[in-house]
Amino acid sequence: MVDWDLATSTAQQLLPNGPPILSDEAFELVASLYAAAKEAEKHIGDITQMEPIGPLAKVSVVDRRKWAAANVEGFRSALTPLMDSIRDQRSEETSTSTIIGAVGSRATAFQVGALLAYVGTKVLGQHELFTPADTAPRLLLIAPNVVTAERNLGIDPKSFRLWVCLHEQTHRVQLATVPWIKDLIQSDLKEFFDAADLDTSNLKERFGSVISSAGASVRGESGRSLLDSVQTPAQREILDRLVALMTLLEGHADWAMDEVGDDVISDIAGVRATFEKRRSGVGALDQILRRIFGLDQKLAQYRDGAIFVRAVIDQVGLSGFNQVWTSPETLPLRSEIEQPHLWVQRVHGVLR
């Protein structure tokens, strides 16, 4: 189908080297990121009051090329349902070579690689969501990008590295405490593809167009999304669920990273203000998925999610908010993200 190996090599060839750094500095950087991740884990446990029931993802400090390779594998795993749907819908007369020509191509692989190469210079950390069946997800910290960001922003390295790790560790704890979230997302994606009215005769062109426009969107240009290419009423419902869930996860992480006091990170408000200037680097896979699926609304969903979390905590406390993780039924609807009191009323039976 898609030449995923070519996508990997394209991304790795296009990715520029990281900032100049001496070998001793590189060793110190890697060690400090592991230390920051460990420290952040303790703070996030105290802040969120979430208790993991499954294993925490392994923390791995990687370079840009290893990050790109991991994301190609993620795409390969995530898009398998789409490929299966296409194979099921092809007529018996259609040859394998025709399927390959209709869906996958070297051009598409180049486009995927180019998109990852662009995003790969910006992402600071990422919890893997989609991985091969025999591979455990990891929490990736992309060392060259962390150094680049802290140098460009003029932020104290120790404070910045811990702050970045606070966000990523929140996702790590979320997925270890609520393991069904991953299954829910994967199920929704499969349902999305199953609900698609696929015209396989021109799917290759449409998929390539989506990837190209996703890259344009990353660069701040207008572009089409998958939602513009294939959409049904059922798909819109699924997308609404995904929007609400992604907004919750990112907003919760945003809230948590700001809850540490100045005794942990000096001038945390200043760090936040400075960081917002380059916020586009947080949550790489989420960004790509948002752009491909038409979910991106710039940074609004990070802010909306944090507003939702704070509003609910103000009304029913942290333990009341944590009821959100009870089951898929207690997750907020998209309308409830915008009006938190509706979630409080539905889940807690009180009107605030």
C-alpha positions as CSV (number, residue, x, y, z in Angstrom):
1,M,0.0,0.0,0.0
2,V,1.9,3.1,1.3
3,D,5.7,2.6,1.1
4,W,6.3,3.3,4.8
5,D,10.0,2.5,4.6
6,L,10.3,5.3,2.0
7,A,8.3,7.6,4.3
8,T,10.8,7.0,7.1
9,S,13.9,7.5,4.9
10,T,12.4,10.7,3.4
11,A,11.7,12.2,6.8
12,Q,15.1,11.3,8.1
13,Q,16.9,12.7,5.1
14,L,14.9,15.9,5.2
15,L,15.3,16.5,8.9
16,P,18.1,18.9,9.7
17,N,20.7,18.2,12.3
18,G,20.1,19.4,15.8
19,P,21.8,22.5,17.3
20,P,25.6,22.4,17.8
21,I,26.4,20.8,21.1
22,L,29.5,19.4,22.7
23,S,29.7,15.8,23.6
24,D,29.8,16.5,27.3
25,E,26.8,18.8,26.9
26,A,25.0,16.1,25.1
27,F,25.5,13.6,27.9
28,E,24.4,16.2,30.4
29,L,21.3,17.0,28.4
30,V,20.2,13.4,28.1
31,A,20.8,12.8,31.8
32,S,19.0,15.9,32.8
33,L,15.9,15.0,30.7
34,Y,15.7,11.6,32.3
35,A,16.1,13.3,35.7
36,A,13.4,15.8,34.9
37,A,11.0,13.1,33.7
38,K,11.5,11.2,37.0
39,E,10.9,14.4,39.1
40,A,7.9,15.3,37.0
41,E,6.4,11.9,37.6
42,K,6.2,12.5,41.3
43,H,4.7,16.0,40.9
44,I,2.1,14.8,38.5
45,G,1.0,12.0,40.8
46,D,0.5,14.5,43.6
47,I,-1.2,17.1,41.4
48,T,-3.6,14.8,39.5
49,Q,-4.3,12.3,42.3
50,M,-4.4,9.7,39.6
51,E,-3.2,6.2,40.4
52,P,-2.0,4.1,37.5
53,I,-3.4,0.6,37.2
54,G,-1.1,-0.4,34.4
55,P,2.6,0.0,33.7
56,L,3.9,3.5,32.9
57,A,5.4,3.9,29.4
58,K,9.2,3.7,29.3
59,V,10.8,7.2,29.0
60,S,13.2,7.4,26.0
61,V,15.3,10.4,25.1
62,V,15.6,10.4,21.3
63,D,16.9,12.5,18.4
64,R,14.7,13.8,15.5
65,R,15.3,10.8,13.2
66,K,14.3,8.2,15.8
67,W,11.2,10.2,16.5
68,A,10.3,10.3,12.8
69,A,10.8,6.5,12.5
70,A,8.6,5.9,15.5
71,N,5.8,8.1,14.0
72,V,5.9,6.3,10.7
73,E,5.4,3.1,12.6
74,G,2.5,4.8,14.4
75,F,0.9,5.8,11.1
76,R,1.4,2.3,9.7
77,S,-0.5,0.9,12.7
78,A,-3.2,3.5,12.8
79,L,-3.9,3.3,9.1
80,T,-4.2,-0.4,8.9
81,P,-8.0,-0.3,9.4
82,L,-8.3,2.1,6.4
83,M,-6.3,-0.3,4.3
84,D,-8.4,-3.2,5.4
85,S,-11.6,-1.3,4.5
86,I,-10.2,-0.6,1.1
87,R,-9.3,-4.2,0.4
88,D,-12.8,-5.3,1.5
89,Q,-14.5,-2.8,-0.8
90,R,-12.5,-3.6,-3.9
91,S,-14.2,-5.8,-6.4
92,E,-13.0,-9.3,-7.0
93,E,-11.8,-8.3,-10.5
94,T,-9.5,-5.7,-9.1
95,S,-5.9,-6.8,-9.2
96,T,-3.4,-6.3,-6.4
97,S,-1.4,-4.0,-8.7
98,T,-4.4,-1.8,-9.2
99,I,-5.0,-1.6,-5.4
100,I,-1.5,-0.5,-4.9
101,G,-1.8,2.1,-7.7
102,A,-5.1,3.4,-6.2
103,V,-4.0,3.7,-2.6
104,G,-0.3,3.7,-1.9
105,S,2.4,5.4,-3.9
106,R,5.9,6.7,-3.6
107,A,4.4,10.2,-3.9
108,T,2.3,9.7,-0.8
109,A,5.3,8.3,1.1
110,F,7.3,11.4,0.2
111,Q,4.5,13.6,1.4
112,V,4.2,11.8,4.7
113,G,8.0,12.0,5.1
114,A,8.0,15.7,4.3
115,L,5.3,16.4,6.9
116,L,7.1,14.5,9.6
117,A,10.3,16.3,8.7
118,Y,8.7,19.6,9.2
119,V,7.0,18.8,12.5
120,G,10.1,16.9,13.7
121,T,12.0,20.1,14.3
122,K,9.4,21.4,16.7
123,V,8.0,18.6,18.8
124,L,9.5,18.5,22.3
125,G,7.9,15.4,23.7
126,Q,5.3,12.8,22.8
127,H,3.6,9.8,24.3
128,E,3.3,7.1,21.6
129,L,-0.3,6.1,21.1
130,F,-0.1,4.0,18.0
131,T,2.5,1.2,18.0
132,P,2.9,-2.2,16.4
133,A,1.1,-4.9,18.4
134,D,4.4,-6.3,19.8
135,T,5.8,-2.9,20.8
136,A,5.1,-1.2,24.1
137,P,4.4,2.6,23.8
138,R,7.1,5.0,25.0
139,L,7.2,8.5,26.3
140,L,9.6,10.2,23.9
141,L,11.6,13.3,24.7
142,I,13.3,14.9,21.7
143,A,16.5,16.2,23.0
144,P,17.7,18.5,20.1
145,N,14.3,20.3,20.0
146,V,14.3,20.9,23.7
147,V,17.8,22.5,23.5
148,T,16.7,24.6,20.5
149,A,13.6,25.8,22.2
150,E,15.2,26.7,25.5
151,R,18.0,28.6,23.7
152,N,15.6,30.5,21.5
153,L,13.3,31.4,24.4
154,G,16.1,32.2,26.8
155,I,14.6,30.1,29.5
156,D,16.5,28.4,32.3
157,P,17.3,24.9,31.0
158,K,16.5,23.1,34.2
159,S,13.2,24.8,34.7
160,F,12.2,24.4,31.1
161,R,13.0,20.7,30.9
162,L,11.0,20.0,34.0
163,W,8.1,22.0,32.7
164,V,8.1,20.1,29.4
165,C,8.2,16.8,31.3
166,L,5.3,17.8,33.5
167,H,3.1,18.0,30.4
168,E,4.3,14.7,28.9
169,Q,4.2,12.9,32.2
170,T,0.6,13.9,32.6
171,H,-0.2,12.0,29.4
172,R,1.9,9.1,30.6
173,V,-0.2,8.9,33.8
174,Q,-3.5,9.4,32.0
175,L,-2.9,6.4,29.8
176,A,-1.6,4.2,32.6
177,T,-4.5,5.1,34.9
178,V,-7.2,4.9,32.1
179,P,-5.8,2.3,29.7
180,W,-9.2,2.1,27.9
181,I,-8.6,5.5,26.4
182,K,-6.1,4.1,23.9
183,D,-8.6,1.4,22.9
184,L,-11.3,3.9,22.6
185,I,-9.3,6.1,20.3
186,Q,-8.3,3.2,18.2
187,S,-11.9,2.0,18.1
188,D,-13.2,5.4,17.1
189,L,-10.6,5.6,14.3
190,K,-11.6,2.2,12.9
191,E,-15.2,3.2,13.2
192,F,-14.4,6.4,11.3
193,F,-12.8,4.5,8.4
194,D,-15.6,1.9,8.4
195,A,-18.2,4.7,8.1
196,A,-16.4,6.3,5.2
197,D,-18.0,6.3,1.8
198,L,-14.8,5.3,0.1
199,D,-14.5,5.8,-3.7
200,T,-11.3,3.8,-4.1
201,S,-10.9,4.9,-7.7
202,N,-9.5,8.2,-6.6
203,L,-8.5,7.5,-3.0
204,K,-4.8,7.8,-3.7
205,E,-5.2,11.3,-5.0
206,R,-7.4,12.4,-2.1
207,F,-5.1,10.8,0.5
208,G,-2.1,12.6,-1.1
209,S,-4.0,15.8,-1.1
210,V,-4.9,15.5,2.6
211,I,-1.2,14.9,3.5
212,S,-0.1,17.9,1.4
213,S,-2.7,20.2,2.9
214,A,-1.8,18.9,6.4
215,G,1.7,20.1,5.7
216,A,0.4,23.5,4.5
217,S,-1.8,23.8,7.6
218,V,1.3,23.1,9.8
219,R,2.9,26.0,8.1
220,G,0.0,28.2,8.9
221,E,-1.5,28.0,5.4
222,S,-5.1,27.0,4.5
223,G,-5.6,23.4,3.4
224,R,-8.1,20.6,3.1
225,S,-8.5,17.9,5.8
226,L,-9.7,14.4,5.6
227,L,-13.0,15.7,6.8
228,D,-13.3,17.7,3.6
229,S,-12.5,14.6,1.5
230,V,-14.6,11.8,3.1
231,Q,-17.4,12.6,5.5
232,T,-20.7,11.1,6.5
233,P,-23.0,12.0,9.4
234,A,-21.6,9.0,11.3
235,Q,-18.1,10.3,10.8
236,R,-19.0,13.7,12.1
237,E,-20.3,12.1,15.4
238,I,-17.0,10.2,15.7
239,L,-15.0,13.3,15.1
240,D,-16.9,15.2,17.7
241,R,-16.0,12.5,20.2
242,L,-12.3,12.6,19.2
243,V,-12.3,16.4,19.5
244,A,-13.7,16.3,23.0
245,L,-11.4,13.6,24.2
246,M,-8.2,15.2,22.7
247,T,-9.3,18.5,24.2
248,L,-9.7,16.9,27.6
249,L,-6.4,15.1,27.5
250,E,-4.4,18.2,26.4
251,G,-6.3,20.6,28.7
252,H,-5.7,18.3,31.7
253,A,-2.0,18.2,30.9
254,D,-1.9,22.0,30.5
255,W,-3.7,22.4,33.9
256,A,-1.3,20.0,35.6
257,M,1.9,21.6,34.4
258,D,0.8,24.9,35.8
259,E,-0.1,23.5,39.2
260,V,3.4,23.2,40.5
261,G,4.4,26.1,42.6
262,D,7.3,28.6,42.2
263,D,9.2,26.5,44.7
264,V,9.5,23.8,42.0
265,I,9.8,26.1,39.0
266,S,10.7,29.7,39.7
267,D,8.5,32.2,37.9
268,I,6.2,29.5,36.4
269,A,3.9,32.2,35.1
270,G,6.8,33.7,33.1
271,V,7.7,30.3,31.8
272,R,4.1,29.8,30.6
273,A,4.0,33.2,28.9
274,T,7.3,32.7,27.1
275,F,6.4,29.1,26.1
276,E,3.1,30.2,24.5
277,K,5.1,32.0,21.9
278,R,6.2,28.7,20.4
279,R,3.4,26.4,21.5
280,S,3.0,24.8,18.1
281,G,5.7,22.3,19.1
282,V,3.6,20.4,21.8
283,G,1.8,17.2,21.0
284,A,3.1,16.3,17.6
285,L,1.0,13.3,16.8
286,D,-2.0,15.1,18.1
287,Q,-1.2,18.1,15.8
288,I,-0.8,15.9,12.8
289,L,-4.0,13.9,13.5
290,R,-5.9,17.2,14.1
291,R,-4.8,18.6,10.7
292,I,-5.4,15.4,8.8
293,F,-8.8,14.9,10.3
294,G,-9.8,18.5,10.4
295,L,-9.7,18.8,14.1
296,D,-7.1,21.6,14.4
297,Q,-8.3,24.9,15.7
298,K,-4.9,26.4,16.3
299,L,-4.4,26.4,20.1
300,A,-8.0,26.9,21.1
301,Q,-8.5,23.3,22.2
302,Y,-5.5,23.3,24.5
303,R,-6.9,26.5,26.2
304,D,-10.5,25.2,26.1
305,G,-9.5,22.0,27.7
306,A,-7.7,23.7,30.5
307,I,-10.6,26.0,31.1
308,F,-12.9,23.0,31.3
309,V,-10.7,21.3,33.8
310,R,-10.4,24.4,36.0
311,A,-14.1,25.1,35.8
312,V,-15.1,21.6,36.9
313,I,-12.5,21.6,39.7
314,D,-13.9,24.9,40.9
315,Q,-17.4,23.4,41.0
316,V,-16.9,19.9,42.4
317,G,-13.2,19.7,43.4
318,L,-10.4,17.5,42.1
319,S,-12.0,14.2,43.1
320,G,-15.2,15.3,41.4
321,F,-13.3,16.1,38.3
322,N,-11.6,12.8,38.3
323,Q,-14.9,11.1,37.8
324,V,-14.3,12.0,34.2
325,W,-12.0,9.0,33.9
326,T,-14.6,6.5,35.2
327,S,-15.8,5.3,31.8
328,P,-16.4,6.4,28.2
329,E,-19.8,7.6,29.3
330,T,-18.4,10.1,31.8
331,L,-16.1,11.7,29.2
332,P,-17.3,15.2,28.3
333,L,-19.2,15.8,25.1
334,R,-17.9,18.5,22.8
335,S,-20.8,20.8,23.9
336,E,-19.8,20.1,27.6
337,I,-16.2,21.2,27.0
338,E,-17.6,24.5,26.0
339,Q,-20.1,24.6,28.9
340,P,-18.5,22.7,31.8
341,H,-21.6,23.1,34.1
342,L,-23.5,20.8,31.7
343,W,-21.0,18.0,32.4
344,V,-21.2,18.6,36.1
345,Q,-25.0,18.4,35.9
346,R,-25.0,15.2,33.8
347,V,-22.3,13.3,35.8
348,H,-22.9,14.7,39.3
349,G,-26.6,15.5,39.1
350,V,-26.1,19.0,40.3
351,L,-26.5,22.4,38.6
352,R,-23.8,24.9,39.4
